[in-house]
């Protein structure tokens, strides 16, 4: 299965793949591996106001741990994202838009 999935995703190697039980576990794994290595004090991560807590808490905890800032794209009254705010939130210290 790993080889078939790697071919489907055009991965360089089947060893690049990590199978997890669900999205929450996957996000936590990324936050606690890639995040610990790539996000530092003064950096920022951007999420949206409509995120499930599974995509808030790992980034929130990472930001607290390393001294980074968690930025949030707000919602319009109709529940859609205020995407025009994204440009104001992005800068050279943005490491991830989750």
N, CA, C and O atoms as CSV, one atom per row, in Angstrom:
chain,resi,resn,atom,element,x,y,z
A,1,UNK,N,N,0.830,-1.194,0.000
A,1,UNK,CA,C,0.000,0.000,0.000
A,1,UNK,C,C,0.871,1.253,0.000
A,1,UNK,O,O,0.595,2.203,-0.733
A,2,UNK,N,N,1.916,1.256,0.815
A,2,UNK,CA,C,2.786,2.433,0.902
A,2,UNK,C,C,3.381,2.774,-0.471
A,2,UNK,O,O,3.442,3.945,-0.849
A,3,UNK,N,N,3.811,1.771,-1.200
A,3,UNK,CA,C,4.395,1.989,-2.524
A,3,UNK,C,C,3.360,2.537,-3.497
A,3,UNK,O,O,3.667,3.421,-4.297
A,4,UNK,N,N,2.144,2.025,-3.435
A,4,UNK,CA,C,1.079,2.504,-4.319
A,4,UNK,C,C,0.726,3.957,-4.013
A,4,UNK,O,O,0.554,4.762,-4.929
A,5,UNK,N,N,0.620,4.290,-2.744
A,5,UNK,CA,C,0.298,5.671,-2.357
A,5,UNK,C,C,1.440,6.599,-2.759
A,5,UNK,O,O,1.192,7.696,-3.260
A,6,UNK,N,N,2.672,6.181,-2.550
A,6,UNK,CA,C,3.823,6.997,-2.938
A,6,UNK,C,C,3.808,7.277,-4.439
A,6,UNK,O,O,4.082,8.399,-4.864
A,7,UNK,N,N,3.491,6.269,-5.238
A,7,UNK,CA,C,3.417,6.465,-6.686
A,7,UNK,C,C,2.283,7.420,-7.044
A,7,UNK,O,O,2.453,8.289,-7.900
A,8,UNK,N,N,1.136,7.268,-6.400
A,8,UNK,CA,C,-0.011,8.136,-6.665
A,8,UNK,C,C,0.317,9.592,-6.335
A,8,UNK,O,O,-0.085,10.500,-7.062
A,9,UNK,N,N,1.046,9.815,-5.237
A,9,UNK,CA,C,1.399,11.171,-4.801
A,9,UNK,C,C,2.663,11.703,-5.468
A,9,UNK,O,O,3.058,12.850,-5.257
A,10,UNK,N,N,3.294,10.843,-6.282
A,10,UNK,CA,C,4.555,11.199,-6.928
A,10,UNK,C,C,5.643,11.509,-5.900
A,10,UNK,O,O,6.465,12.401,-6.113
A,11,UNK,N,N,5.647,10.776,-4.792
A,11,UNK,CA,C,6.678,10.932,-3.767
A,11,UNK,C,C,7.991,10.356,-4.279
A,11,UNK,O,O,7.993,9.412,-5.069
A,12,UNK,N,N,9.091,10.917,-3.836
A,12,UNK,CA,C,10.402,10.409,-4.245
A,12,UNK,C,C,10.659,9.012,-3.700
A,12,UNK,O,O,11.365,8.209,-4.311
A,13,UNK,N,N,10.069,8.734,-2.531
A,13,UNK,CA,C,10.312,7.446,-1.888
A,13,UNK,C,C,9.127,7.095,-0.995
A,13,UNK,O,O,8.528,7.993,-0.402
A,14,UNK,N,N,8.776,5.832,-0.882
A,14,UNK,CA,C,7.700,5.425,0.034
A,14,UNK,C,C,8.012,5.775,1.490
A,14,UNK,O,O,7.097,5.935,2.297
A,15,UNK,N,N,9.300,5.895,1.829
A,15,UNK,CA,C,9.689,6.241,3.196
A,15,UNK,C,C,9.322,7.681,3.562
A,15,UNK,O,O,9.346,8.039,4.739
A,16,UNK,N,N,8.983,8.507,2.573
A,16,UNK,CA,C,8.554,9.880,2.844
A,16,UNK,C,C,7.164,9.941,3.458
A,16,UNK,O,O,6.795,10.952,4.055
A,17,UNK,N,N,6.400,8.886,3.321
A,17,UNK,CA,C,5.008,8.878,3.767
A,17,UNK,C,C,4.897,8.542,5.244
A,17,UNK,O,O,5.626,7.701,5.770
A,18,UNK,N,N,3.969,9.218,5.893
A,18,UNK,CA,C,3.638,8.913,7.281
A,18,UNK,C,C,2.135,8.700,7.334
A,18,UNK,O,O,1.361,9.595,6.992
A,19,UNK,N,N,1.731,7.537,7.756
A,19,UNK,CA,C,0.310,7.242,7.910
A,19,UNK,C,C,-0.097,7.535,9.346
A,19,UNK,O,O,0.577,7.123,10.290
A,20,UNK,N,N,-1.202,8.246,9.500
A,20,UNK,CA,C,-1.734,8.565,10.828
A,20,UNK,C,C,-3.183,8.111,10.894
A,20,UNK,O,O,-3.789,7.783,9.874
A,21,UNK,N,N,-3.733,8.095,12.104
A,21,UNK,CA,C,-5.101,7.613,12.289
A,21,UNK,C,C,-6.158,8.639,11.896
A,21,UNK,O,O,-7.306,8.278,11.634
A,22,UNK,N,N,-5.781,9.909,11.855
A,22,UNK,CA,C,-6.762,10.925,11.500
A,22,UNK,C,C,-6.112,12.293,11.384
A,22,UNK,O,O,-4.915,12.453,11.625
A,23,UNK,N,N,-6.919,13.271,11.013
A,23,UNK,CA,C,-6.426,14.624,10.792
A,23,UNK,C,C,-5.843,15.231,12.054
A,23,UNK,O,O,-4.789,15.865,12.002
A,24,UNK,N,N,-6.506,15.050,13.181
A,24,UNK,CA,C,-6.015,15.625,14.432
A,24,UNK,C,C,-4.616,15.114,14.745
A,24,UNK,O,O,-3.729,15.895,15.089
A,25,UNK,N,N,-4.422,13.822,14.627
A,25,UNK,CA,C,-3.098,13.254,14.882
A,25,UNK,C,C,-2.074,13.802,13.890
A,25,UNK,O,O,-0.942,14.105,14.267
A,26,UNK,N,N,-2.468,13.928,12.633
A,26,UNK,CA,C,-1.565,14.443,11.615
A,26,UNK,C,C,-1.145,15.880,11.873
A,26,UNK,O,O,0.035,16.210,11.757
A,27,UNK,N,N,-2.094,16.734,12.220
A,27,UNK,CA,C,-1.778,18.137,12.503
A,27,UNK,C,C,-0.866,18.231,13.719
A,27,UNK,O,O,0.098,18.997,13.716
A,28,UNK,N,N,-1.163,17.459,14.758
A,28,UNK,CA,C,-0.310,17.458,15.946
A,28,UNK,C,C,1.102,16.994,15.611
A,28,UNK,O,O,2.076,17.550,16.118
A,29,UNK,N,N,1.216,15.992,14.771
A,29,UNK,CA,C,2.528,15.489,14.368
A,29,UNK,C,C,3.313,16.568,13.625
A,29,UNK,O,O,4.499,16.764,13.890
A,30,UNK,N,N,2.667,17.258,12.708
A,30,UNK,CA,C,3.338,18.327,11.958
A,30,UNK,C,C,3.740,19.468,12.891
A,30,UNK,O,O,4.860,19.972,12.802
A,31,UNK,N,N,2.844,19.876,13.778
A,31,UNK,CA,C,3.145,20.975,14.699
A,31,UNK,C,C,4.313,20.628,15.617
A,31,UNK,O,O,5.138,21.486,15.932
A,32,UNK,N,N,4.382,19.380,16.042
A,32,UNK,CA,C,5.414,18.982,16.998
A,32,UNK,C,C,6.692,18.468,16.352
A,32,UNK,O,O,7.642,18.134,17.060
A,33,UNK,N,N,6.738,18.398,15.041
A,33,UNK,CA,C,7.974,17.998,14.361
A,33,UNK,C,C,8.437,19.151,13.472
A,33,UNK,O,O,9.397,19.848,13.799
A,34,UNK,N,N,7.757,19.343,12.359
A,34,UNK,CA,C,8.113,20.448,11.461
A,34,UNK,C,C,8.064,21.781,12.207
A,34,UNK,O,O,8.969,22.605,12.077
A,35,UNK,N,N,7.000,21.987,12.989
A,35,UNK,CA,C,6.837,23.255,13.695
A,35,UNK,C,C,7.967,23.552,14.654
A,35,UNK,O,O,8.469,24.675,14.696
A,36,UNK,N,N,8.378,22.549,15.431
A,36,UNK,CA,C,9.475,22.756,16.378
A,36,UNK,C,C,10.776,23.109,15.672
A,36,UNK,O,O,11.600,23.841,16.220
A,37,UNK,N,N,10.965,22.602,14.475
A,37,UNK,CA,C,12.202,22.856,13.734
A,37,UNK,C,C,12.156,24.151,12.928
A,37,UNK,O,O,13.198,24.767,12.702
A,38,UNK,N,N,10.976,24.574,12.491
A,38,UNK,CA,C,10.873,25.671,11.525
A,38,UNK,C,C,10.272,26.968,12.061
A,38,UNK,O,O,10.426,28.014,11.431
A,39,UNK,N,N,9.601,26.928,13.191
A,39,UNK,CA,C,8.935,28.123,13.721
A,39,UNK,C,C,9.698,28.587,14.956
A,39,UNK,O,O,9.951,27.807,15.874
A,40,UNK,N,N,10.060,29.869,14.965
A,40,UNK,CA,C,10.904,30.412,16.030
A,40,UNK,C,C,10.283,31.691,16.592
A,40,UNK,O,O,9.291,32.199,16.068
A,41,UNK,N,N,10.879,32.195,17.659
A,41,UNK,CA,C,10.419,33.439,18.276
A,41,UNK,C,C,10.362,34.539,17.222
A,41,UNK,O,O,11.295,34.717,16.439
A,42,UNK,N,N,9.258,35.270,17.214
A,42,UNK,CA,C,9.072,36.350,16.253
A,42,UNK,C,C,8.396,35.934,14.961
A,42,UNK,O,O,7.945,36.790,14.200
A,43,UNK,N,N,8.317,34.637,14.698
A,43,UNK,CA,C,7.608,34.140,13.518
A,43,UNK,C,C,6.105,34.176,13.771
A,43,UNK,O,O,5.667,34.465,14.884
A,44,UNK,N,N,5.321,33.884,12.743
A,44,UNK,CA,C,3.872,33.819,12.922
A,44,UNK,C,C,3.269,32.712,12.071
A,44,UNK,O,O,3.816,32.299,11.048
A,45,UNK,N,N,2.122,32.255,12.542
A,45,UNK,CA,C,1.304,31.257,11.859
A,45,UNK,C,C,-0.077,31.869,11.702
A,45,UNK,O,O,-0.584,32.505,12.626
A,46,UNK,N,N,-0.687,31.683,10.544
A,46,UNK,CA,C,-2.010,32.244,10.279
A,46,UNK,C,C,-3.028,31.118,10.171
A,46,UNK,O,O,-2.824,30.140,9.452
A,47,UNK,N,N,-4.128,31.276,10.900
A,47,UNK,CA,C,-5.267,30.363,10.811
A,47,UNK,C,C,-6.505,31.205,10.538
A,47,UNK,O,O,-6.415,32.431,10.462
A,48,UNK,N,N,-7.647,30.569,10.391
A,48,UNK,CA,C,-8.890,31.315,10.200
A,48,UNK,C,C,-9.762,31.192,11.442
A,48,UNK,O,O,-9.587,30.293,12.264
A,49,UNK,N,N,-10.687,32.105,11.551
A,49,UNK,CA,C,-11.606,32.118,12.683
A,49,UNK,C,C,-12.567,30.932,12.650
A,49,UNK,O,O,-13.195,30.621,13.662
A,50,UNK,N,N,-12.687,30.272,11.512
A,50,UNK,CA,C,-13.647,29.170,11.396
A,50,UNK,C,C,-13.026,27.798,11.636
A,50,UNK,O,O,-13.683,26.782,11.411
A,51,UNK,N,N,-11.772,27.748,12.090
A,51,UNK,CA,C,-11.087,26.468,12.249
A,51,UNK,C,C,-11.699,25.608,13.347
A,51,UNK,O,O,-12.207,26.111,14.349
A,52,UNK,N,N,-11.636,24.315,13.134
A,52,UNK,CA,C,-11.945,23.338,14.181
A,52,UNK,C,C,-10.817,23.424,15.206
A,52,UNK,O,O,-9.680,23.738,14.854
A,53,UNK,N,N,-11.128,23.149,16.465
A,53,UNK,CA,C,-10.098,23.270,17.501
A,53,UNK,C,C,-8.874,22.399,17.217
A,53,UNK,O,O,-7.783,22.689,17.707
A,54,UNK,N,N,-9.045,21.340,16.434
A,54,UNK,CA,C,-7.915,20.472,16.086
A,54,UNK,C,C,-6.883,21.198,15.230
A,54,UNK,O,O,-5.725,20.782,15.177
A,55,UNK,N,N,-7.286,22.282,14.555
A,55,UNK,CA,C,-6.349,23.076,13.766
A,55,UNK,C,C,-6.039,24.410,14.436
A,55,UNK,O,O,-5.429,25.283,13.819
A,56,UNK,N,N,-6.448,24.576,15.680
A,56,UNK,CA,C,-6.102,25.774,16.448
A,56,UNK,C,C,-5.108,25.417,17.545
A,56,UNK,O,O,-4.024,25.995,17.628
A,57,UNK,N,N,-5.487,24.467,18.378
A,57,UNK,CA,C,-4.717,24.157,19.585
A,57,UNK,C,C,-3.259,23.784,19.301
A,57,UNK,O,O,-2.375,24.296,19.988
A,58,UNK,N,N,-2.960,22.915,18.320
A,58,UNK,CA,C,-1.543,22.586,18.096
A,58,UNK,C,C,-0.697,23.803,17.729
A,58,UNK,O,O,0.439,23.934,18.185
A,59,UNK,N,N,-1.250,24.690,16.906
A,59,UNK,CA,C,-0.509,25.886,16.496
A,59,UNK,C,C,-0.431,26.879,17.645
A,59,UNK,O,O,0.588,27.546,17.826
A,60,UNK,N,N,-1.499,26.979,18.418
A,60,UNK,CA,C,-1.512,27.853,19.591
A,60,UNK,C,C,-0.431,27.407,20.588
A,60,UNK,O,O,0.323,28.231,21.105
A,61,UNK,N,N,-0.367,26.118,20.845
A,61,UNK,CA,C,0.628,25.589,21.781
A,61,UNK,C,C,2.048,25.773,21.247
A,61,UNK,O,O,2.958,26.107,22.005
A,62,UNK,N,N,2.238,25.557,19.949
A,62,UNK,CA,C,3.552,25.768,19.346
A,62,UNK,C,C,3.974,27.225,19.490
A,62,UNK,O,O,5.103,27.511,19.888
A,63,UNK,N,N,3.072,28.143,19.167
A,63,UNK,CA,C,3.389,29.566,19.267
A,63,UNK,C,C,3.748,29.952,20.697
A,63,UNK,O,O,4.707,30.692,20.913
A,64,UNK,N,N,3.000,29.466,21.664
A,64,UNK,CA,C,3.315,29.750,23.064
A,64,UNK,C,C,4.678,29.182,23.440
A,64,UNK,O,O,5.445,29.829,24.154
A,65,UNK,N,N,4.980,27.993,22.972
A,65,UNK,CA,C,6.221,27.309,23.319
A,65,UNK,C,C,7.449,28.032,22.760
A,65,UNK,O,O,8.475,28.123,23.434
A,66,UNK,N,N,7.348,28.541,21.541
A,66,UNK,CA,C,8.538,29.113,20.896
A,66,UNK,C,C,8.545,30.640,20.857
A,66,UNK,O,O,9.542,31.237,20.451
A,67,UNK,N,N,7.461,31.277,21.269
A,67,UNK,CA,C,7.403,32.733,21.231
A,67,UNK,C,C,6.984,33.295,19.889
A,67,UNK,O,O,7.353,34.416,19.536
A,68,UNK,N,N,6.216,32.521,19.139
A,68,UNK,CA,C,5.683,32.989,17.853
A,68,UNK,C,C,4.287,33.574,18.068
A,68,UNK,O,O,3.731,33.487,19.164
A,69,UNK,N,N,3.737,34.157,17.034
A,69,UNK,CA,C,2.415,34.788,17.104
A,69,UNK,C,C,1.423,34.003,16.258
A,69,UNK,O,O,1.724,33.617,15.129
A,70,UNK,N,N,0.247,33.773,16.809
A,70,UNK,CA,C,-0.842,33.144,16.066
A,70,UNK,C,C,-1.763,34.250,15.578
A,70,UNK,O,O,-2.334,34.987,16.381
A,71,UNK,N,N,-1.908,34.367,14.273
A,71,UNK,CA,C,-2.759,35.391,13.667
A,71,UNK,C,C,-4.003,34.724,13.104
A,71,UNK,O,O,-3.964,33.571,12.673
A,72,UNK,N,N,-5.110,35.464,13.112
A,72,UNK,CA,C,-6.393,34.876,12.732
A,72,UNK,C,C,-7.060,35.708,11.644
A,72,UNK,O,O,-7.227,36.919,11.794
A,73,UNK,N,N,-7.443,35.050,10.542
A,73,UNK,CA,C,-8.237,35.700,9.501
A,73,UNK,C,C,-9.679,35.738,10.005
A,73,UNK,O,O,-10.261,34.686,10.268
A,74,UNK,N,N,-10.269,36.933,10.145
A,74,UNK,CA,C,-11.629,37.027,10.678
A,74,UNK,C,C,-12.694,36.647,9.647
A,74,UNK,O,O,-12.408,36.440,8.468
A,75,UNK,N,N,-13.916,36.564,10.135
A,75,UNK,CA,C,-15.068,36.231,9.298
A,75,UNK,C,C,-15.922,37.458,9.042
A,75,UNK,O,O,-15.956,38.386,9.849
A,76,UNK,N,N,-16.612,37.452,7.905
A,76,UNK,CA,C,-17.651,38.437,7.628
A,76,UNK,C,C,-18.914,38.021,8.376
A,76,UNK,O,O,-18.988,36.916,8.913
A,77,UNK,N,N,-19.897,38.900,8.408
A,77,UNK,CA,C,-21.158,38.589,9.088
A,77,UNK,C,C,-21.851,37.371,8.502
A,77,UNK,O,O,-22.588,36.679,9.204
A,78,UNK,N,N,-21.622,37.099,7.211
A,78,UNK,CA,C,-22.267,35.941,6.577
A,78,UNK,C,C,-21.473,34.646,6.765
A,78,UNK,O,O,-21.841,33.608,6.216
A,79,UNK,N,N,-20.390,34.704,7.535
A,79,UNK,CA,C,-19.610,33.512,7.829
A,79,UNK,C,C,-18.492,33.216,6.850
A,79,UNK,O,O,-17.775,32.228,7.010
A,80,UNK,N,N,-18.332,34.055,5.837
A,80,UNK,CA,C,-17.231,33.860,4.890
A,80,UNK,C,C,-15.969,34.547,5.417
A,80,UNK,O,O,-16.031,35.452,6.250
A,81,UNK,N,N,-14.843,34.096,4.915
A,81,UNK,CA,C,-13.572,34.667,5.357
A,81,UNK,C,C,-13.355,36.061,4.794
A,81,UNK,O,O,-13.711,36.339,3.649
A,82,UNK,N,N,-12.777,36.925,5.591
A,82,UNK,CA,C,-12.371,38.250,5.132
A,82,UNK,C,C,-10.986,38.110,4.481
A,82,UNK,O,O,-9.973,38.533,5.039
A,83,UNK,N,N,-10.972,37.512,3.298
A,83,UNK,CA,C,-9.703,37.219,2.635
A,83,UNK,C,C,-8.894,38.469,2.321
A,83,UNK,O,O,-7.676,38.393,2.161
A,84,UNK,N,N,-9.553,39.612,2.231
A,84,UNK,CA,C,-8.821,40.851,1.995
A,84,UNK,C,C,-7.904,41.178,3.173
A,84,UNK,O,O,-6.987,41.987,3.028
A,85,UNK,N,N,-8.134,40.566,4.334
A,85,UNK,CA,C,-7.281,40.769,5.505
A,85,UNK,C,C,-5.989,39.950,5.435
A,85,UNK,O,O,-5.038,40.228,6.166
A,86,UNK,N,N,-5.952,38.954,4.567
A,86,UNK,CA,C,-4.793,38.067,4.504
A,86,UNK,C,C,-3.510,38.821,4.183
A,86,UNK,O,O,-2.475,38.561,4.796
A,87,UNK,N,N,-3.558,39.747,3.237
A,87,UNK,CA,C,-2.353,40.504,2.881
A,87,UNK,C,C,-1.781,41.248,4.080
A,87,UNK,O,O,-0.563,41.337,4.235
A,88,UNK,N,N,-2.652,41.780,4.925
A,88,UNK,CA,C,-2.196,42.514,6.105
A,88,UNK,C,C,-1.588,41.581,7.153
A,88,UNK,O,O,-0.744,42.003,7.944
A,89,UNK,N,N,-2.010,40.325,7.162
A,89,UNK,CA,C,-1.504,39.364,8.145
A,89,UNK,C,C,-0.204,38.698,7.703
A,89,UNK,O,O,0.616,38.315,8.538
A,90,UNK,N,N,-0.016,38.559,6.396
A,90,UNK,CA,C,1.191,37.922,5.848
A,90,UNK,C,C,2.389,38.858,5.918
A,90,UNK,O,O,2.275,40.048,5.624
A,91,UNK,N,N,3.529,38.318,6.305
A,91,UNK,CA,C,4.774,39.073,6.213
A,91,UNK,C,C,5.940,38.100,6.076
A,91,UNK,O,O,5.733,36.893,5.947
A,92,UNK,N,N,7.146,38.615,6.102
A,92,UNK,CA,C,8.307,37.746,5.885
A,92,UNK,C,C,8.574,36.785,7.038
A,92,UNK,O,O,9.438,35.916,6.923
A,93,UNK,N,N,7.853,36.923,8.141
A,93,UNK,CA,C,7.999,36.007,9.281
A,93,UNK,C,C,6.867,34.979,9.328
A,93,UNK,O,O,6.815,34.170,10.254
A,94,UNK,N,N,5.963,34.996,8.349
A,94,UNK,CA,C,4.898,33.992,8.287
A,94,UNK,C,C,5.510,32.666,7.868
A,94,UNK,O,O,6.176,32.573,6.837
A,95,UNK,N,N,5.280,31.645,8.675
A,95,UNK,CA,C,5.844,30.325,8.400
A,95,UNK,C,C,4.812,29.339,7.889
A,95,UNK,O,O,5.163,28.338,7.264
A,96,UNK,N,N,3.525,29.615,8.153
A,96,UNK,CA,C,2.484,28.668,7.763
A,96,UNK,C,C,1.144,29.377,7.730
A,96,UNK,O,O,0.831,30.172,8.616
A,97,UNK,N,N,0.353,29.088,6.706
A,97,UNK,CA,C,-1.060,29.452,6.685
A,97,UNK,C,C,-1.792,28.131,6.791
A,97,UNK,O,O,-1.782,27.324,5.861
A,98,UNK,N,N,-2.431,27.916,7.939
A,98,UNK,CA,C,-3.056,26.613,8.226
A,98,UNK,C,C,-4.549,26.728,8.102
A,98,UNK,O,O,-5.263,25.745,8.303
